[in-house]
Amino acid sequence: MDDPFHQTEKFAWFVDHWGARPSFDCLIAFDTGQPAGFAYGATAALGRETWREHLSPTPTPGTTFALSELMVRPKWRGTGLAQQLHNTLLAPPRPEQLTTLLVDTTHPRVQALYETWGYHKIGERQPFPDSPLHTVMLRGLPDA
């Protein structure tokens, strides 16, 4: 992770933050004993969903899964592993009706990939003072 915002100490903080939630869920993909990728997230706290400041009126579904991280090591990129991790993490019987995620605005190809998976850009936000600007994406609205 060569991005200054995702340096080891900050990454550890994110894992601790999300991992402390009762609804935390994480998948790690292995290929012949080597970790190939992972995905994790948890149910967003009601009223603190990242989409809330961008939609008015707010959607009626009451729960949102916040996909915090989805990463695939370079050797396994382009193999479909990212979508497989995503789909497995979000497979029923997940109780959430919506899924949200943030994408660094300097990664338009990643945003385009998420759009092929049914996500829609609804705004932008900088979640922390030292973080880059992110695109807020949402999936699961009936009219989206």
Disulfide bonds with the S-S distance in Angstrom:
none
